Amino acid sequence: MTELKKPSKADKLIYKALKKAVELDKLRIYLDYGKINRPLSPVYDPWECLLPILVPVMIGLALILSVGVFFGLAFIVAMILVYSTYFKKKVYRHLIERTKNYLTRDYSNCEKLWNFGGIVLVNAENKKLGCVSPEGDWKEFVVRNFSEYMTDKEETENKENETIKTSV
C-alpha cells in the first residue's frame, strides 16, 4: 500500500464536501462485497462472516450426533436457506453502514479505504455519474458533482462579518 500524505487544505475541503453529500444522501456508496468484505480490508469483520454459518453447522452436527443424520442435515440445509435469504442481507446492511461510518470518520480512513478498492461513489441525482475505487479519482468526482458543499461555512461567515464591519 502507498504511504498516506498529510492532506492539504483543498483536500480537507473536498473531504468535507464528501461527508456533507453523504449526510444529505446526495452521494450514495455502493460496495463490491467480494472485494471489500475480505481479510486485510479496513472494514472486514471476520466474526460477522463466520458466525452466521458456523453456529448452524455446529448445531446441525450436534443434532446429527444426538437425533439422527437426516434431521441434522435437514436443519443445516434449512439454516443455509435462512442465512442466504435473511442474514446475508442483514450482514450486507451492516457492512454498508460500517463502511460509510469508516469513510466519513476521518480523511486518512477515506484514503485507506479508497486505495483498498471495492467502493463505488454514485451521484444520487444522476446515477450515471459514478467513481470506482481505486482506479477513479474520488476528489475530482466530488469537486465536479458536489462543489457547493466545499465552502467553509465559518470562513464565509467571518468574511461576511468583516465586510459588514468595514462598511459600517
Buried (B, 14 or more C-beta within 10 A) or exposed (E): EEEEEEBEEEBEBBBBBBBBBBEEEBBBBBBEBEEBBEEEBBBBBEEBBEEBBEEBBEBBBEBBEEEEEEEBBEBBEEBBEEBEEEBEEEBEEEBBEBBBEBBBEEBEBBBBBBEBBBBBBBBBEEEEEBBBBBEBEBBEBBBEBBEEBBEEEEEEEEEEEEEEEEEE
